[in-house]
Amino acid sequence: MPLAALAGSVKSPNGNLVLTFDASNGIPKYSLTYKGKEVVKPSRMGFELAEDKHTSPEMRHRDLMDGFMVMKEETKEFDETWKPVWGETATIRNHYNELCVTLDQEVMPVRRGPATPGIHERPVTHTRTMIIRFRVYNDGIGFRYEFPQQRSMSYFLIKEEHTEFSMTGDHLAWWLPGDYDTQEQMTIESRLSEIRGRYRQAVNWGNSSVATFSPTGVQTSLQMKTDDGLYINIHEAACLDYATMHLELVDTKTKALTTKLEGSSNKYTPNPTPSNYELPQPFTFVSHLTPDATGLKGAMQTPCNTPWRTIIVSDDARDMLSSNLILNLNEPCKIEDTSWIHPTKYCGVWWEMIVGKSSWNYTDEFPSIKLDEIDWTKAKPNGRHGANNEKVKRYIDFAAKNGLDQVLVEGWNVGWEDWANMWKRDVFDFVTPYPDFDIKMLNEYAHSKGVKLLMHHETSSSTQNYERHIKEAFELMNKYGYDAVKTGYVGDIIPRGDHHYSQSMNNHYLYVIQEAAKHHIMVNSHEATRPTGLCRTYPNLVGGESARGTEYEAFGGNRPDHTCILPFTRLQGGPMDYTPGIFETKLSNWSNNTSWARITIAGSLALYLTMYSPLQMAADLPEHYEKYDDAFQFIRDVACDWDDSRYLEAEPADYITVARKAKGTDNWFVGGKCDENGHESTIKLDFLDKGRKYQCTIYADAKDAHYEKNPKAYTITKKVVKAGDTLKVKEAPGGGFAISLIAQ
Amino acid sequence: MPLAALAGSVKSPNGNLVLTFDASNGIPKYSLTYKGKEVVKPSRMGFELAEDKHTSPEMRHRDLMDGFMVMKEETKEFDETWKPVWGETATIRNHYNELCVTLDQEVMPVRRGPATPGIHERPVTHTRTMIIRFRVYNDGIGFRYEFPQQRSMSYFLIKEEHTEFSMTGDHLAWWLPGDYDTQEQMTIESRLSEIRGRYRQAVNWGNSSVATFSPTGVQTSLQMKTDDGLYINIHEAACLDYATMHLELVDTKTKALTTKLEGSSNKYTPNPTPSNYELPQPFTFVSHLTPDATGLKGAMQTPCNTPWRTIIVSDDARDMLSSNLILNLNEPCKIEDTSWIHPTKYCGVWWEMIVGKSSWNYTDEFPSIKLDEIDWTKAKPNGRHGANNEKVKRYIDFAAKNGLDQVLVEGWNVGWEDWANMWKRDVFDFVTPYPDFDIKMLNEYAHSKGVKLLMHHETSSSTQNYERHIKEAFELMNKYGYDAVKTGYVGDIIPRGDHHYSQSMNNHYLYVIQEAAKHHIMVNSHEATRPTGLCRTYPNLVGGESARGTEYEAFGGNRPDHTCILPFTRLQGGPMDYTPGIFETKLSNWSNNTSWARITIAGSLALYLTMYSPLQMAADLPEHYEKYDDAFQFIRDVACDWDDSRYLEAEPADYITVARKAKGTDNWFVGGKCDENGHESTIKLDFLDKGRKYQCTIYADAKDAHYEKNPKAYTITKKVVKAGDTLKVKEAPGGGFAISLIAQ
């Protein structure tokens, strides 16, 4: 029987957050307060369903939007502490109060053909069950939809998820234009009401948008700030076999959602909403899933559930960065033996290709390449191929000398002559090296020096081809002693028409992670879907890109505040392979590239702390590091796995300061990074062991340092400090600092 | 320099066929005569190209339809004799005259941004090269488009191929409605002018159409007959990494092509033709390729070529059946060691599931199944599961006793509880047997009796899932001693939106054949694209379905003339696993199925000869064969590989009589099959060795036999015959006969 009470609420363990659920009129809605202040106004939850020729009659024309009865409400408290395989802290507490609401929806019977004469036809009412599970933490909430196995709904198709996030006002937001295929745009800072007006600018910035869908469509994680100082972050957790979610701001004038017209680059059309769809409040975001090639957004089989929709809330920006909400909402580790998973510092034959000084491809001889028709030993070398034996050995020597664990080599395998955006399925085989890359010799040489090579699999987004070759590719890695792969998904997805963030592609990325785990291989996935904390469940997913990385410093540049935004947005779901460490920021100093990195050397050092990742690259060329060896000392020293982390200062797009305790040691490292306005950082050393002395080395911007005018001006100061001391460090415009504190 | 001569012609070796090519006005056209009679009127050739965001400016808005200059015309004669691994004859002669025309098309230059000041901009004209290669045989012609590697056209996208086949009149035709996903409709016999009017009937017949596209769209191979007694067959050969071709008859009233509206089941809309497209003559077919999920019909990389477009012509219907044109146009065998490929007679646990007496699935317990979440040993059996140890052993015993080589077992592997049309990707794993199917024991039991099991891989059209599992699946087969697999592609393709006959799916089928060959596995592919002679190149492709098979006798039935049409149409491209041999034609005699097979027992025996295949099933239940063991003797005796074949009588949809000499013996087998009108067959035994006696056994319809009223009335007559003798055999309505001639 339906419950009399149609509303329930649950508080966070500390009482600050109160989640209220309401299903009056049969429409599921939730709302949220923080310390008594409204954070999310009553917001609808539900699904518009799609139909196809196989949809049963009673399932037609009936969405999961209304007509629900609350059958059951259950609450529970959960408190555990778990140990990540790698992370910012040695342990993570997972403490929440849960509200689980079981909803039933009656589906009207459909007359199936003429009744048998003489037999009175008794219509049978079908009931469908949907569960909404809320978890309320001290740092925010997560909720998801669950569909138990049920005969009346074994399979269903999602046309659109209509989860609302109704904001209380015209908040400040840091957003990327919603896009089915890229997350590599520059972040725009604006009021919610300005999104539509600044959308064109956002799309055109750096010319990196690919498949936008609405002039008020934005990506998650979306960081906001209210006028009364509340920080709100919307994202998702545990996106598994489900399409990646975007957010679409409801137009407050037309009160309709808009969607881009198919096949047109500039026209948007009102998106027909379900007839029974109540128009949302102003400043309401509605979920917008990534479609597949047919426009479908989900093919579901019960039992199943959606990813968690997450809202992190605090009046302290630092809590946004230390939150473990998204990791906590993921399933525990599914890999039994994790001994082969390890943090990694690496360099690589990469930046000089990005900058344009050497090439991925080996020859310029052919207009196009068919892998099985080329005798590579007879192809004419172009003389610019980066991944050659001599150069790779030079990088191996550099890594060995400086304590770097691995050397990434891109362009080692045949097929780079014409690989992107050609709808070319059989673009790489992932096992055949170019003639000047001796895979056996180079791996043996590396191993003899205590270094490993880091594999590179650019798929050119031909996922069908990658899946056909993946087993042989991983077997090759096992054979030669690689234990990590950087995967890439540049260009349009094959099968054609699919998108980088669709349900099927998210399933593909997971398939790769799982197959890699079987072969004890760590994965660093570039251009894949933005992470949602899956690295808790699959800790061999040690990194990813899924945002605008350092490579864009060679494609026109990133804004100086870029790295003060990413920890609030992209990094919520997991670590990023940002590939920091550019020392020679003016690329024209050593190449024909006129782009330049908008950062100081001290700022570059700071990124090894502010951009948390268990996988950190020293991205610049060995000869550039050799010129500034005293600064490079910090990269040699810095850890990339931690027992503790303390965010000391933070403001989105302005500055971030963090102190981290290196795994298994008593040493601390502190990093601060700021935007184009500079920042004065005051660091209270109250996290140090009392009564102990620390050798402190401060890598700071020189007084006249500046990300454009004087990026290479830094100072290195050494002194002895103790707990309770305070350090003051000035960060230059676009600069930062890095500090090592070695326990004596 | 362009040639002055804009037309060339080439004759067949015997001079009967004359192919003329003409490119006046820059438009490529071909025409064809047979013994001086016009067969194909001047017909255009070319391509409409698609564009996407990556199309270079000079490639836009420029089709490969006109503006061509003839640069070169080359002719040559070719004559070889090759030995098929298996076939209707021991050797095949490949004898043709070839005309190869090189065409160049100038592409207008496009101004790329503003010219550099002070530098005079000199537009560069790009030239694209297309070659058309014609091969003229005594039995017909083949032609294809070839695109050499060229910098101005490394990649291109095909919107539509516009190859015309302009017929000379309102011929009689045997056609299936064009469909992107099925070929299992009943054939319609009508005049060309009647296609539109009878299209709805064709689509609705047996309710088997899935994705039709035009009310004048038909499939190949298309068999026609002219009023003056000429037989014409249009099909294609060597369809590799290219979309399957349909034919669309141009509407003689609207003079436009029509195409079905997306998303609507009943509405057709005029298909916009290129603006420069000259309206074709009446009775002209135009090629219509199968699209992918985005509507695209081809993604091409030069060097490449299309399949051969084939036209078989003769004034003798028997030549349609003995033609090797399509095999000859395929590449020679690419499998080096073919010793493991062998003709196969088999029975199987199959018909009783098709009829509905037992089930593929093991349990009815769950609304739906997720493979990794079920403990099958604890699932409740439904008691109807066909593939159980006891039954399979019974079939193995039957096969061993009767000299059948293999036993097919469907429903052996987990996942059949909900497998079709659910958009379910992970539907089968192809390696996990149900608890009542002991894969090790059953294979050992079979081998101990000299029999093999025949593997079954139903993919449920989830090709992504099949490709992920295919290596393990084939390794399992190798482990247990299977050497043949029946694959299935029931339901909608996953990735969603793709079609069974698209370029990507054709690539998938080939991938499966090639991977199977690596594991020494023969393939019998059901619901795959219709064959185009690939079995010459990959002789491990021993069979296929790709047409309405015997299973439909349990789904409402096939017309009696059905098997007198298939050899003219479906079998042109390769053998069919028609699964003949139904003796208990009234299914209600032994099941709840009210359908019945429209054939006599003698007719069923005839199919082992008239429906050539190296893979032949005895499809009925062992207990039914045991009841008619004297008739079953023919199935025991008949060969399925041949040194010679002679088509003695033939008329499409009326009758077919063929004599075949069993491989490596002096024995002949003769079979005759007729339609619902019966037939009187006169067989001159002039193919027997002179002066030699033959023990002749005639399995014929009894006098009162009839496919509906008296299907099981047959006679068996034995006598001694010699070369020069004549046999007269009467075939009942829907009947036939079979004769064995054993050399003494």
Chai-1 contact restraints between the chains, C-beta under 6 A:
chainA,res_idxA,chainB,res_idxB,connection_type,confidence,min_distance_angstrom,max_distance_angstrom,comment,restraint_id
A,H54,B,N421,contact,1.0,0.0,6.0,A-B,restraint_1
A,Q149,B,P367,contact,1.0,0.0,6.0,A-B,restraint_2
A,R151,B,P367,contact,1.0,0.0,6.0,A-B,restraint_3
A,S154,B,P367,contact,1.0,0.0,6.0,A-B,restraint_4
A,S154,B,S368,contact,1.0,0.0,6.0,A-B,restraint_5
A,Y155,B,M422,contact,1.0,0.0,6.0,A-B,restraint_6
A,D292,B,R496,contact,1.0,0.0,6.0,A-B,restraint_7
A,A293,B,A293,contact,1.0,0.0,6.0,A-B,restraint_8
A,A293,B,T294,contact,1.0,0.0,6.0,A-B,restraint_9
A,A293,B,G497,contact,1.0,0.0,6.0,A-B,restraint_10
A,T294,B,A293,contact,1.0,0.0,6.0,A-B,restraint_11
A,T294,B,R496,contact,1.0,0.0,6.0,A-B,restraint_12
A,T294,B,G497,contact,1.0,0.0,6.0,A-B,restraint_13
A,A299,B,W423,contact,1.0,0.0,6.0,A-B,restraint_14
A,Q301,B,S368,contact,1.0,0.0,6.0,A-B,restraint_15
A,P367,B,Q149,contact,1.0,0.0,6.0,A-B,restraint_16
A,P367,B,R151,contact,1.0,0.0,6.0,A-B,restraint_17
A,P367,B,S154,contact,1.0,0.0,6.0,A-B,restraint_18
A,S368,B,S154,contact,1.0,0.0,6.0,A-B,restraint_19
A,S368,B,Q301,contact,1.0,0.0,6.0,A-B,restraint_20
A,N421,B,H54,contact,1.0,0.0,6.0,A-B,restraint_21
A,M422,B,Y155,contact,1.0,0.0,6.0,A-B,restraint_22
A,W423,B,A299,contact,1.0,0.0,6.0,A-B,restraint_23
A,E467,B,R468,contact,1.0,0.0,6.0,A-B,restraint_24
A,P495,B,P495,contact,1.0,0.0,6.0,A-B,restraint_25
A,R496,B,D292,contact,1.0,0.0,6.0,A-B,restraint_26
A,R496,B,T294,contact,1.0,0.0,6.0,A-B,restraint_27
A,G497,B,A293,contact,1.0,0.0,6.0,A-B,restraint_28
A,G497,B,T294,contact,1.0,0.0,6.0,A-B,restraint_29
